Amino acid sequence: MFHRQRGRLGGVEMTNQPGETTTTRPEVVSTQVPEGREAPNDQAALSYIWQPLSIGPMRVKHRIMVPARVLNYSRDGIISERHIATYRELAMGGASLIVTEQHAAHPISKGSFYMPCTAWEKQAIPQFEKFANAVHEYDCRGVVQLFGTGVHDRGTMMIDEWHPLWGVSRIPSIVHNEVPMEMGKEHIKEIVEGFGDSALNVKVSGLDGVEVHGAHGYLIGQFLSPTYNKRTDEYGGSVKNRCRIAVEIGQAIRERVGGDIAVGIRLSFDEFLGPAGITPDQAEEQLEILAGTGLYDYFSISGGSYHTLHIAVAPMSVDDGHMISFAKRAKEIVGERAKIFTVGRIRELRMAEEAISSGAADMVAMGRAHLADPHLVRKTREGREHEIIKCVGVNECIGRLFDQREVICMMNPVTGRERQWGHGTLQPVGERESKSIVVVGGGPAGMKVAEVAARRGHRVVLIERENELGDHLNLIKRLPTRENWEIAVDNLRRAVENAGVEVRLGVTATKDLLQSEAPDAVVVATGSRYDISGLSAYRPDRDGIPGSDQENVLDVKSAIDRALEDPESLGRRVVIVDETAGYLPLGLAEILGRAGADVEIITPQMFVGQETFRHLEMPYLFPRLKELGVRFTPQHFVESIDGDTVHAYGLWGSEQRTIGGVDAVVLSLYQVANDELYHELRGAFPEVHRVGDAVAPRRTAAVIYEGEKLGREI
Ligand SMILES: Cc1cc2nc3c(=O)[nH]c(=O)nc-3n(C[C@H](O)[C@H](O)[C@H](O)COP(=O)(O)O)c2cc1C
């Protein structure tokens, strides 16, 4: 079930339970798969989702679609060739409808992310035409999402376009914290006209529709929400007044496009802020008002705002299909007046089928599932479900967005790189060029390179020392709430099996053993291990932490292994020293905290667990850790470990801390490449390659990418 912790974010009491503030809460559709393993879709059981549908003038061939996703691929403020290649791949992969990423519908709405797209400029039209042609070729429809940023923007994002932000009221964004100019009526009029003009650009390009982004707390959502809308004129106060701009935008769009293209609006059914944000009751009223105008052909029902993005783009801690109940309620209100789209961790077509067949929604949007596999529909229809790369819910995609970088998928290195690596680009090798390849190491990089090389026609043996494939992924998946990491292992393992790789488990690869195989090429993917010296970039004056060689000092992996066996084995008082900012030390703290240990996490970084912020896990994890009494000590580091005493110091000079009675100190600092075998083998075989952490320890996405690259080149 959904985690029920409550936390305070930005001083606002937030609720993590969709529907918690709902007066009527229909049941959540739940299809739990035991132990994080994925049950196959039963193709025969899927029928409702394959029915065509008319959405205003737009007819879609079935019910599975791709919702709006900022990709950060734009060039000069318009969708790029990279975008079009991504959209083409999705259309080829069988999606019936693609909604583009959010497009600025007005000049003042460009700076939410660094590489924005605009729809109001005429220069957008030729690329829209290309997009239309690319997707129409596969009988897929294309819709452009139009939005305004309001306060969720940076007025200094583009060097030539500095401007004050336009706010509904004077409330700044919780993320950007920039005080806006309060919009006058003339500004509102400009915005409304901008949406209308943008829709016209979309229409003349031959695309199929526009979607007004009224969700997730962006400008139209700011008008709709009591969090940002404190106005006392006809645009504020009652729900009806707060809906006024959405009605005017609908009218402006219809004036330009009539009934020629579909017009939809995306709404947050619940902002999960109680009465401080949009509540389900208010959303129901909004739907009644907007459906009553007849301006909108569809309502795309999402949830969350900038305060609660962790629910809008929910990570793996959240149940699948967690917002289907909202769509169901919306459908009851809207009836036949418009179509209803649902979204939110719907990763399996079985769940989509249930949403459609139960009448909860007319269309099912699968966002991250399509980042992981743009061909998920086609593979299912062709009876190849076992080939689908499934979304793990790690949220590396949205984390990249927060870094202002191009969106990628941790699991699928082809996403965003379709022009080089998309469908049909894998170069097969003929029988004579086929090499015998031994890959040593069954972690993510090793599995990926083995799979890709085998798919090309090489004869590949994969040797793994342990009795299971997965390497460090098998560690993280054993932490509390991390079971879904098994999906990552399963994705990679299935692909290895499907490609016909011969897997040998429980075998330690030595030079002698490899020589007895006489392969044409060896790929060393032996991963990495955790350093125990205490070496830190924060202390260029020394090679480690004095005392790190004591028996009570462990690396984070060994500590987790021990804690999983016996959570009390590390003692009553544990200090974790972290510089990875990742999940492992926090997961360890949770295991130990649950067993009653007194745990303190020390890091020289600004915050503890910064990575969990990027991945939107922090609001789920931190309340649990706080409840367990885990102490966070950021901006501190360890001077020395002396028996059971840890001497820590504040980075800025003044604070010293002596922590006594420490049973165990866990170092979660750097990883060291396991590259010894690579150096031993060089020169002993015609080709010796290394890949992944054995080159340099990196993020999972980076090593999977490297596996794909080498697999294509070898
Ligand atoms: C990388 C990324 C970018 C997104 N950009 C947008 C956007 O531009 N507009 C929007 O309405 N929602 C956006 N979303 C939210 C998705 O449309 C979707 O509602 C959310 O990911 C939950 O659906 P899913 O679980 O199927 O991914 C984005 C989500 C992700 C992961």
PDBQT file of the ligand as one rigid body, heavy atoms in Angstrom, charges set to zero:
ROOT
HETATM    1  C1  LIG A 801      10.888  13.415 -17.448  1.00  0.00    +0.000 C 
HETATM    2  C2  LIG A 801       9.461  13.814 -17.231  1.00  0.00    +0.000 A 
HETATM    3  C3  LIG A 801       8.977  14.989 -17.775  1.00  0.00    +0.000 A 
HETATM    4  C4  LIG A 801       7.640  15.359 -17.597  1.00  0.00    +0.000 A 
HETATM    5  N1  LIG A 801       7.165  16.473 -18.204  1.00  0.00    +0.000 NA
HETATM    6  C5  LIG A 801       5.836  16.768 -18.155  1.00  0.00    +0.000 A 
HETATM    7  C6  LIG A 801       5.281  17.825 -18.927  1.00  0.00    +0.000 A 
HETATM    8  O1  LIG A 801       5.962  18.477 -19.717  1.00  0.00    +0.000 OA
HETATM    9  N2  LIG A 801       3.962  18.079 -18.786  1.00  0.00    +0.000 N 
HETATM   10  C7  LIG A 801       3.152  17.326 -17.980  1.00  0.00    +0.000 A 
HETATM   11  O2  LIG A 801       1.951  17.581 -17.911  1.00  0.00    +0.000 OA
HETATM   12  N3  LIG A 801       3.649  16.301 -17.263  1.00  0.00    +0.000 NA
HETATM   13  C8  LIG A 801       4.956  15.989 -17.354  1.00  0.00    +0.000 A 
HETATM   14  N4  LIG A 801       5.457  14.899 -16.690  1.00  0.00    +0.000 N 
HETATM   15  C9  LIG A 801       4.517  14.028 -15.943  1.00  0.00    +0.000 C 
HETATM   16  C10 LIG A 801       4.058  12.865 -16.843  1.00  0.00    +0.000 C 
HETATM   17  O3  LIG A 801       3.274  13.301 -17.900  1.00  0.00    +0.000 OA
HETATM   18  C11 LIG A 801       3.252  11.842 -16.045  1.00  0.00    +0.000 C 
HETATM   19  O4  LIG A 801       2.107  12.457 -15.574  1.00  0.00    +0.000 OA
HETATM   20  C12 LIG A 801       4.059  11.274 -14.881  1.00  0.00    +0.000 C 
HETATM   21  O5  LIG A 801       5.326  10.866 -15.324  1.00  0.00    +0.000 OA
HETATM   22  C13 LIG A 801       3.339  10.087 -14.253  1.00  0.00    +0.000 C 
HETATM   23  O6  LIG A 801       3.092   9.112 -15.226  1.00  0.00    +0.000 OA
HETATM   24  P1  LIG A 801       3.994   7.792 -15.400  1.00  0.00    +0.000 P 
HETATM   25  O7  LIG A 801       4.004   7.108 -14.066  1.00  0.00    +0.000 OA
HETATM   26  O8  LIG A 801       3.289   6.993 -16.451  1.00  0.00    +0.000 OA
HETATM   27  O9  LIG A 801       5.348   8.223 -15.810  1.00  0.00    +0.000 OA
HETATM   28  C14 LIG A 801       6.781  14.536 -16.844  1.00  0.00    +0.000 A 
HETATM   29  C15 LIG A 801       7.285  13.360 -16.281  1.00  0.00    +0.000 A 
HETATM   30  C16 LIG A 801       8.604  12.987 -16.482  1.00  0.00    +0.000 A 
HETATM   31  C17 LIG A 801       9.102  11.691 -15.915  1.00  0.00    +0.000 C 
ENDROOT
TORSDOF 0
